[in-house]
Amino acid sequence: SALGRNMNVRGVTDEDGAFAIVGVEAGSYTLSVQSPEGHGEAGPYTVQGGAVRDGVRIQLRPGARVAGRVLTRRGAPVEGAAVRLHQEGSRAGLANLPADPELTVNSSSDGTFEIRNVPDGAYNLMAVHSNFAPTQPTPVTVARGVAQTGLRLVLEQGGAIAVTVQGEGGPIPGVRAHIAGVVSGDQGTTGEDGRYVAEELTPGRYTVHVYDTEAGPGGLARHQVASVQAGQTTEVAFHLREGAPVRGQLASVPGDMTMVMLRRPGGPDVANMDFLGNDMDAVIDMMEHMAGQASVDGDGSFEMPDVEPGSYILEVFEIRRDGGEPYQVPLLQQPVEVGTDPLELELQLR
């Protein structure tokens, strides 16, 4: 495969080891090869528009073994568990991410597994089985082809989160619920009783969002942070359409992606929040204190339609990219009090 800044294209070698990758846009690329015989990299190479870059040679080198056992909490072996390696950095909802077939094996009858030809790098190792919750990720670093053996992955019974959504008139059906954790997650819609249950969740912390189409654009109404324990159901209750709208107007709009956020005191400020979701633990910390968020329209207006009464810190920030990963630039921070009546704000940016 050829990996560039904005493009990733692939090709397959023939019986002589020759390859051709077509449709490559102009730019700088690194070539990588992975096969049962080994792996390798070459580059970076600069590709000019309409030009052909040939004569590229890639020397394969053998990868490492990653081996161990999959067991239950009581030490019994687990057969048929899908054991896989994910590149470090892909943490949020690992169990729901597509697995690389070259880095995935099934455990044998005695629970043992062996993943061969693993390229150097940092990984998260995990096991998934239909009778258990996915395991917590185990960090594994492969360097210079040195085998990593004796690893133990423990599968255990999962827990559940029961989401209940109520309004002034009683249960609210048809509300979308989204549950996200470091390893596992789930999503669904509340039934006529205003309830949705997510099962077989790996023990740990989760963000629980509910989306109500009557709550305004996007429908994000409320969220909470919940903890899951093995074999137990955590009840999470939401009361929608009972808060006050928070509306406002910025005197000027600095950029195309300007946001307004309400957070509870004590949480991380906007400069230290992980909006990209690279670290799910950090996202959960952020969501534990966030009470509302809205995009600023081109005319400088914004609205959060259903905010619970309380004391908050209002922050205005811009999301910039500047050719790399997005980052947030704080523009304004001030305390606000939200009651039961609509709150109208006129904001001047510094």
C-alpha positions as CSV (number, residue, x, y, z in Angstrom):
1,S,0.0,0.0,0.0
2,A,1.0,3.6,-0.6
3,L,0.2,5.9,2.3
4,G,0.2,9.7,1.7
5,R,-1.1,12.7,3.5
6,N,-4.6,12.6,2.0
7,M,-4.6,9.2,0.1
8,N,-4.1,5.5,0.8
9,V,-4.0,3.2,-2.3
10,R,-3.2,-0.5,-2.5
11,G,-1.8,-3.0,-4.9
12,V,-1.0,-6.8,-5.0
13,T,2.2,-8.4,-6.0
14,D,2.3,-11.1,-8.8
15,E,4.1,-14.4,-8.7
16,D,7.4,-12.6,-9.4
17,G,7.0,-10.1,-6.6
18,A,6.3,-7.3,-9.0
19,F,3.6,-4.7,-8.3
20,A,2.0,-1.6,-9.8
21,I,-0.2,0.9,-7.9
22,V,-2.3,3.0,-10.2
23,G,-4.4,6.1,-9.7
24,V,-1.9,7.7,-7.4
25,E,-2.3,11.5,-7.1
26,A,0.7,13.8,-7.0
27,G,2.3,13.9,-3.6
28,S,4.7,12.2,-1.1
29,Y,4.1,8.6,-0.2
30,T,5.5,5.8,1.9
31,L,5.2,2.2,0.6
32,S,4.5,-0.6,3.0
33,V,4.2,-4.4,2.3
34,Q,2.8,-7.1,4.5
35,S,2.7,-10.8,3.6
36,P,3.0,-14.2,5.2
37,E,6.8,-14.0,4.4
38,G,7.4,-10.8,6.1
39,H,6.9,-7.0,6.0
40,G,8.8,-4.0,4.9
41,E,8.7,-0.3,4.1
42,A,10.3,2.1,1.6
43,G,10.2,5.8,1.0
44,P,9.0,8.4,1.2
45,Y,8.8,8.9,-2.6
46,T,7.5,12.0,-4.4
47,V,5.1,11.3,-7.2
48,Q,4.7,14.0,-9.9
49,G,1.4,14.4,-11.8
50,G,1.3,12.1,-14.8
51,A,4.7,10.6,-14.1
52,V,5.6,7.0,-13.4
53,R,7.9,6.1,-10.5
54,D,9.5,2.6,-11.2
55,G,12.4,0.6,-10.0
56,V,11.2,0.6,-6.4
57,R,12.6,-2.3,-4.3
58,I,11.3,-3.4,-0.9
59,Q,13.3,-5.8,1.2
60,L,11.0,-8.0,3.4
61,R,12.0,-8.8,6.9
62,P,10.3,-11.4,9.2
63,G,7.9,-10.1,11.9
64,A,7.5,-11.2,15.5
65,R,5.3,-13.7,17.2
66,V,2.7,-12.6,19.7
67,A,1.4,-15.5,21.7
68,G,-0.5,-16.4,24.9
69,R,-3.7,-17.8,26.3
70,V,-7.4,-16.8,26.6
71,L,-8.9,-17.7,29.9
72,T,-12.1,-17.1,31.9
73,R,-11.9,-15.4,35.3
74,R,-11.7,-18.8,36.9
75,G,-8.8,-19.9,34.7
76,A,-10.6,-22.1,32.3
77,P,-9.4,-22.0,28.7
78,V,-11.6,-20.4,26.1
79,E,-11.8,-21.9,22.6
80,G,-12.8,-19.9,19.5
81,A,-12.1,-16.4,20.9
82,A,-11.1,-13.9,18.2
83,V,-7.7,-12.5,19.3
84,R,-6.6,-9.4,17.4
85,L,-4.1,-6.6,17.5
86,H,-5.1,-3.0,16.8
87,Q,-2.6,-0.3,16.2
88,E,-2.1,1.9,19.2
89,G,-4.2,5.1,19.1
90,S,-7.4,3.3,17.9
91,R,-8.8,3.0,21.3
92,A,-12.4,4.1,21.3
93,G,-14.8,1.2,20.8
94,L,-12.1,-1.3,19.9
95,A,-14.4,-4.3,19.9
96,N,-16.5,-2.6,17.1
97,L,-13.5,-1.7,14.9
98,P,-12.8,-3.8,11.8
99,A,-10.0,-6.3,12.5
100,D,-6.9,-6.7,10.3
101,P,-7.1,-10.3,9.1
102,E,-3.3,-10.6,9.1
103,L,-3.3,-9.7,12.8
104,T,-6.3,-11.8,13.9
105,V,-6.4,-15.5,15.0
106,N,-8.8,-17.8,16.9
107,S,-7.8,-19.4,20.2
108,S,-7.5,-23.2,20.2
109,S,-9.1,-25.7,22.5
110,D,-6.6,-25.1,25.3
111,G,-7.1,-21.3,24.9
112,T,-3.7,-20.7,23.3
113,F,-3.2,-18.3,20.4
114,E,-0.3,-17.2,18.2
115,I,-0.2,-14.2,15.9
116,R,2.8,-14.5,13.5
117,N,4.7,-12.0,11.4
118,V,3.7,-9.0,13.4
119,P,5.4,-5.8,12.2
120,D,7.3,-3.6,14.7
121,G,5.0,-1.1,16.4
122,A,2.8,-0.4,19.4
123,Y,-0.5,-2.3,19.6
124,N,-3.5,-3.1,21.8
125,L,-4.2,-6.8,22.1
126,M,-7.8,-8.0,22.9
127,A,-10.1,-11.0,22.6
128,V,-13.7,-11.1,21.6
129,H,-16.1,-14.1,22.2
130,S,-19.9,-14.2,21.8
131,N,-20.4,-15.6,25.3
132,F,-18.4,-12.9,27.1
133,A,-17.8,-9.2,27.1
134,P,-14.7,-8.2,25.1
135,T,-11.4,-8.0,27.1
136,Q,-9.8,-4.8,28.2
137,P,-7.0,-3.9,25.7
138,T,-3.5,-5.1,26.7
139,P,-0.6,-2.9,25.4
140,V,1.9,-4.8,23.4
141,T,5.1,-3.3,21.8
142,V,6.9,-5.2,19.1
143,A,10.5,-4.1,18.3
144,R,13.2,-5.7,16.1
145,G,11.2,-8.8,15.6
146,V,11.4,-9.9,19.3
147,A,8.6,-12.3,20.2
148,Q,6.0,-11.3,22.8
149,T,4.8,-14.5,24.6
150,G,3.1,-15.6,27.8
151,L,0.3,-13.0,27.4
152,R,-3.0,-13.7,29.2
153,L,-6.3,-12.4,28.1
154,V,-9.2,-12.8,30.6
155,L,-12.8,-12.9,29.4
156,E,-15.5,-12.3,31.9
157,Q,-19.2,-11.8,32.0
158,G,-20.3,-8.4,30.8
159,G,-22.6,-5.9,32.4
160,A,-25.5,-3.8,31.1
161,I,-26.7,-0.2,30.9
162,A,-30.4,0.4,31.0
163,V,-31.4,3.8,29.6
164,T,-34.8,5.2,30.6
165,V,-36.0,8.4,29.0
166,Q,-38.9,10.4,30.6
167,G,-40.6,13.7,29.8
168,E,-43.4,15.7,31.4
169,G,-46.0,13.3,29.9
170,G,-44.2,10.1,30.9
171,P,-41.9,7.7,28.9
172,I,-40.6,9.0,25.6
173,P,-40.3,6.3,22.9
174,G,-38.2,6.6,19.8
175,V,-35.2,8.3,21.5
176,R,-31.9,7.2,20.1
177,A,-29.4,6.1,22.8
178,H,-25.7,5.8,22.1
179,I,-23.3,4.1,24.6
180,A,-19.6,4.4,24.0
181,G,-16.6,3.0,26.1
182,V,-12.9,2.3,25.6
183,V,-13.6,-1.3,24.4
184,S,-17.3,-1.8,23.7
185,G,-20.4,0.1,23.0
186,D,-24.0,-0.1,21.7
187,Q,-26.8,1.9,20.3
188,G,-30.5,1.6,19.9
189,T,-33.9,3.3,20.3
190,T,-36.1,3.4,23.3
191,G,-39.3,1.4,23.2
192,E,-42.8,2.4,24.2
193,D,-41.8,2.2,27.8
194,G,-39.0,4.8,27.1
195,R,-36.3,2.2,27.8
196,Y,-33.3,0.7,26.0
197,V,-30.9,-1.9,27.4
198,A,-27.3,-2.4,26.2
199,E,-25.9,-5.8,27.2
200,E,-22.6,-7.6,27.3
201,L,-20.6,-4.4,27.9
202,T,-17.0,-4.7,29.1
203,P,-16.7,-3.4,32.7
204,G,-15.6,0.2,32.8
205,R,-16.8,3.7,32.2
206,Y,-19.1,4.7,29.4
207,T,-20.7,7.9,27.9
208,V,-24.4,7.6,27.5
209,H,-26.0,10.0,25.0
210,V,-29.6,10.3,24.1
211,Y,-30.8,12.0,20.9
212,D,-34.2,13.5,20.7
213,T,-35.4,14.7,17.3
214,E,-37.6,17.3,19.0
215,A,-34.7,18.9,20.8
216,G,-33.5,20.9,17.8
217,P,-30.9,20.5,15.1
218,G,-28.9,17.3,15.6
219,G,-31.2,16.3,18.4
220,L,-28.5,15.9,21.1
221,A,-30.5,16.3,24.2
222,R,-28.5,15.0,27.2
223,H,-25.7,12.8,28.2
224,Q,-24.3,11.1,31.4
225,V,-21.3,9.0,32.4
226,A,-22.0,5.6,33.8
227,S,-19.9,2.8,35.2
228,V,-20.5,-0.9,34.3
229,Q,-19.7,-3.8,36.6
230,A,-19.6,-7.5,35.6
231,G,-23.0,-9.2,35.9
232,Q,-24.8,-6.0,37.0
233,T,-27.2,-3.6,35.3
234,T,-26.5,0.1,35.7
235,E,-29.7,2.3,35.5
236,V,-29.3,5.6,33.7
237,A,-32.3,7.9,33.8
238,F,-32.9,11.0,31.6
239,H,-35.6,13.6,31.9
240,L,-36.0,15.5,28.6
241,R,-37.9,18.6,27.5
242,E,-37.8,19.9,31.1
243,G,-34.8,22.2,30.9
244,A,-34.4,25.8,29.6
245,P,-33.1,26.9,26.2
246,V,-29.8,28.8,26.2
247,R,-29.6,31.1,23.2
248,G,-27.0,33.7,22.3
249,Q,-25.4,36.0,19.8
250,L,-21.7,36.6,19.1
251,A,-20.8,40.1,18.0
252,S,-18.4,38.5,15.5
253,V,-17.7,35.0,14.1
254,P,-13.9,34.4,13.9
255,G,-14.0,31.2,11.7
256,D,-16.0,28.6,10.0
257,M,-16.0,26.2,13.0
258,T,-16.9,28.2,16.1
259,M,-18.5,26.4,19.0
260,V,-20.1,27.2,22.3
261,M,-20.0,24.9,25.3
262,L,-21.4,24.7,28.8
263,R,-19.5,22.7,31.3
264,R,-19.8,22.1,35.0
265,P,-17.1,23.6,37.3
266,G,-14.2,21.3,38.0
267,G,-13.9,19.7,34.6
268,P,-11.1,20.3,32.0
269,D,-11.2,23.6,30.2
270,V,-11.7,23.6,26.4
271,A,-7.9,23.9,25.7
272,N,-7.3,20.5,27.4
273,M,-10.3,18.6,26.0
274,D,-9.9,15.7,23.5
275,F,-12.6,16.4,20.9
276,L,-11.0,14.0,18.4
277,G,-11.7,11.0,20.6
278,N,-8.2,9.6,20.4
279,D,-8.2,8.8,24.1
280,M,-11.6,7.5,25.2
281,D,-10.7,7.8,28.9
282,A,-10.1,11.6,28.3
283,V,-13.4,11.8,26.3
284,I,-15.3,10.3,29.2
285,D,-13.6,12.8,31.7
286,M,-14.7,15.6,29.4
287,M,-18.3,14.4,29.0
288,E,-18.7,13.9,32.7
289,H,-18.6,17.7,33.1
290,M,-20.1,18.9,29.8
291,A,-23.7,20.1,30.0
292,G,-24.3,21.3,26.4
293,Q,-22.7,22.3,23.2
294,A,-23.8,24.1,20.0
295,S,-22.3,25.3,16.7
296,V,-22.3,29.0,16.0
297,D,-24.2,29.9,12.8
298,G,-22.8,32.2,10.2
299,D,-24.8,35.1,11.7
300,G,-23.3,34.5,15.1
301,S,-26.3,32.9,16.7
302,F,-26.4,29.6,18.7
303,E,-28.9,27.6,20.7
304,M,-28.8,24.8,23.2
305,P,-32.5,23.8,23.5
306,D,-32.7,21.8,26.7
307,V,-30.2,22.6,29.5
308,E,-30.7,21.5,33.0
309,P,-30.8,24.3,35.6
310,G,-27.5,24.9,37.3
311,S,-24.2,26.9,37.5
312,Y,-21.9,26.5,34.5
313,I,-18.9,27.8,32.8
314,L,-19.6,29.0,29.2
315,E,-16.7,28.7,26.8
316,V,-16.5,29.9,23.2
317,F,-13.8,28.3,21.0
318,E,-12.8,27.9,17.4
319,I,-11.7,24.6,15.8
320,R,-8.7,25.1,13.5
321,R,-6.8,22.6,11.3
322,D,-3.9,24.5,9.8
323,G,-2.9,21.6,7.6
324,G,-2.7,19.0,10.4
325,E,-5.0,17.5,13.0
326,P,-7.8,19.8,14.3
327,Y,-7.2,21.7,17.5
328,Q,-9.3,24.1,19.6
329,V,-8.5,27.8,20.3
330,P,-10.2,29.3,23.3
331,L,-11.9,32.6,22.7
332,L,-14.1,33.4,25.7
333,Q,-14.8,32.0,29.2
334,Q,-17.4,33.2,31.7
335,P,-19.7,31.8,34.4
336,V,-23.5,31.6,33.7
337,E,-26.5,30.6,35.7
338,V,-29.3,28.6,34.0
339,G,-32.7,28.6,35.5
340,T,-36.1,27.4,34.4
341,D,-36.6,30.3,32.0
342,P,-34.9,30.8,28.6
343,L,-31.5,32.4,28.9
344,E,-30.5,35.0,26.2
345,L,-26.8,36.0,25.9
346,E,-24.9,38.7,24.1
347,L,-21.3,37.8,23.9
348,Q,-18.3,39.9,22.9
349,L,-15.1,38.0,22.0
350,R,-11.8,39.3,23.2
